[in-house]
Amino acid sequence: MKWWADWLVDNPRDNARCPGLTPIKLYGDNQPSIQLVASEGHHERTKHANIYYYYIKDQVKDGCIVLQHVGTKDMAADGLTKPLDEIAYRRFLQQVGLRRPYLTATR
């Protein structure tokens, strides 16, 4: 999430608590990280968390960002970060709206 937090800090939305703006949907397949951002409390393991994560937490609290869990199988970003087998590759192409190129013989 750090790259996303960096982008949000560098590209602030017209926000005094984001009035009238559609919230940004942020998808993730890690339930503990989503729960950590959504929780109000402080946890011993987060005492060294980067300040950027607190920015994300504030944006979620203010309604500027909505976190949504996506199952690992449905995480389209995996196609950009992991090697995929043929079935997962086809699913990735479908998720991002691409079709596999088919070669045709030209004469």
C-alpha positions as CSV (number, residue, x, y, z in Angstrom):
1,M,0.0,0.0,0.0
2,K,3.0,2.3,0.3
3,W,3.0,3.3,-3.4
4,W,-0.7,4.1,-3.1
5,A,-0.2,6.2,-0.1
6,D,2.7,8.1,-1.8
7,W,0.4,8.7,-4.8
8,L,-2.4,10.0,-2.6
9,V,0.0,12.4,-0.7
10,D,1.4,13.7,-4.0
11,N,-2.0,14.0,-5.6
12,P,-4.3,15.3,-2.9
13,R,-8.0,15.2,-3.7
14,D,-10.0,18.4,-3.3
15,N,-10.7,17.4,0.3
16,A,-11.7,19.0,3.4
17,R,-12.9,15.5,4.3
18,C,-13.8,14.7,0.6
19,P,-17.2,16.4,0.4
20,G,-19.0,15.4,-2.8
21,L,-16.3,13.2,-4.1
22,T,-16.7,9.6,-5.0
23,P,-14.5,7.5,-2.6
24,I,-11.6,5.7,-4.1
25,K,-12.0,1.9,-4.0
26,L,-8.9,0.1,-2.8
27,Y,-9.0,-3.6,-3.3
28,G,-6.9,-6.0,-1.2
29,D,-6.6,-9.8,-0.6
30,N,-5.0,-9.5,2.8
31,Q,-7.8,-9.4,5.4
32,P,-5.6,-8.6,8.4
33,S,-4.3,-5.4,6.7
34,I,-7.9,-4.3,5.9
35,Q,-9.0,-5.0,9.5
36,L,-5.9,-3.1,10.8
37,V,-6.8,0.0,8.8
38,A,-10.5,-0.3,9.8
39,S,-9.8,-0.7,13.5
40,E,-9.8,2.3,15.8
41,G,-7.3,0.9,18.3
42,H,-3.6,0.7,18.5
43,H,-1.8,-2.6,18.3
44,E,1.6,-3.4,19.7
45,R,2.8,-4.7,16.4
46,T,2.0,-1.5,14.6
47,K,4.0,0.9,16.8
48,H,6.6,1.2,14.0
49,A,4.2,1.6,11.1
50,N,5.1,4.2,8.6
51,I,3.2,7.5,8.7
52,Y,1.8,6.8,5.3
53,Y,-0.3,4.0,6.7
54,Y,-1.9,6.4,9.2
55,Y,-2.7,8.7,6.3
56,I,-4.6,5.8,4.6
57,K,-6.3,5.1,7.9
58,D,-7.5,8.7,8.2
59,Q,-8.7,8.7,4.6
60,V,-10.7,5.5,5.2
61,K,-12.2,7.1,8.4
62,D,-13.1,10.2,6.5
63,G,-14.8,8.2,3.7
64,C,-12.3,9.3,1.0
65,I,-11.1,5.7,0.5
66,V,-13.2,2.5,0.7
67,L,-11.3,-0.8,1.4
68,Q,-12.8,-3.9,-0.1
69,H,-11.6,-7.4,0.3
70,V,-11.1,-9.4,-2.9
71,G,-10.3,-13.1,-2.9
72,T,-6.8,-14.1,-3.9
73,K,-8.2,-15.8,-7.0
74,D,-9.9,-12.6,-8.1
75,M,-6.9,-10.2,-7.5
76,A,-6.1,-8.9,-11.0
77,A,-2.9,-7.2,-9.8
78,D,-1.3,-10.7,-9.3
79,G,-1.0,-10.9,-13.1
80,L,1.5,-8.0,-12.9
81,T,3.5,-9.3,-9.9
82,K,3.6,-13.1,-10.1
83,P,4.2,-15.8,-12.6
84,L,0.9,-17.4,-13.7
85,D,-0.1,-20.8,-15.0
86,E,-2.2,-20.9,-18.2
87,I,-5.6,-20.8,-16.3
88,A,-4.6,-17.9,-14.1
89,Y,-3.2,-16.1,-17.1
90,R,-6.5,-16.4,-19.0
91,R,-8.4,-15.2,-15.9
92,F,-6.0,-12.2,-15.6
93,L,-6.5,-11.2,-19.3
94,Q,-10.3,-11.4,-18.7
95,Q,-10.1,-9.3,-15.5
96,V,-8.2,-6.5,-17.2
97,G,-10.3,-6.6,-20.3
98,L,-7.7,-8.0,-22.7
99,R,-8.0,-10.8,-25.2
100,R,-5.2,-13.2,-26.0
101,P,-3.8,-12.5,-29.5
102,Y,-4.3,-15.3,-32.0
103,L,-1.8,-15.6,-34.8
104,T,-3.2,-16.0,-38.3
105,A,-1.2,-17.0,-41.3
106,T,-0.8,-14.3,-43.8
107,R,-0.1,-15.0,-47.5
